[in-house]
Amino acid sequence: MGPKQQRTLEAIFKDPVRSNIAWRDIQAMLEAAGAEITEGAGSRVRLALNGVRAVFHRPHPQKETDKGAVKSMRRFLTEAGVTP
């Protein structure tokens, strides 16, 4: 992972939970971590990382994720063994 992806990972795990992380930054961090990303119906995005699978909804119309999605992403990354 490069420095930008590392900063995104740290932002996901930062307290209090942030709601201004751009989805494209999260997706770039996941790709750098080796996640398999496939598009689902509508705004769904299927993720697989280190044997852990999850489905997320790409935020719209805004580009930033909300606090609930950041918490879910934090849980997904922790289960997949990816922490800052």
Secondary structure, 3 states (H helix, E strand, C coil): CCHHHHHHHHHHHCCCCCCCCEHHHHHHHHHHHCCEEEECCCCEEEEEECCEEEEEECCCCCCECCHHHHHHHHHHHHHCCCCC
